[in-house]
Amino acid sequence: MSSPSTSTRRLLILACAATKRHDPGLIPAYIRYDGPIWRTLRATDPDGTRARVAFLSAHYGFRDAATPIADYDARLGA
């Protein structure tokens, strides 16, 4: 595991996921997105110390993965 000073220099950028938790209201994106990569992220870095994580979403754009988001269905396209 990396030290906190090392983790602040790592940025992991993930795509949003079509698979989402359908909990009502706003929940952090890293919990809302439930595809395989997001599940792996939660399993390998449950306390969020190894890297800062951001996501790119058709609906929300580029945001920090801790950003609370609602359930939505949108696709990136032309």
C-alpha positions, 0 to 999 in steps of 0.5 A: 500500500502506498503512503498518503504522500504518494497517493496524492500524486496519483489520479485514476480517471474512469469512465462512468458505468451503464451499470448503476445502483438504483438507490434513491437520492444522491450518493457518491459516484464511486458507490453509484457506479457498479460496473466491474471496474468500479467494484474492483476499485472499491475492493482494492482501495476501500478507504480511497488512499491509493489514488484520487479517482475521477470519472467522465460521465455523459450526464455529469461531465468530468468530476471527482468520484466522491461527487454525489450523483443521482441515478440516470441513464445517458450515453456519450455519443456524436 
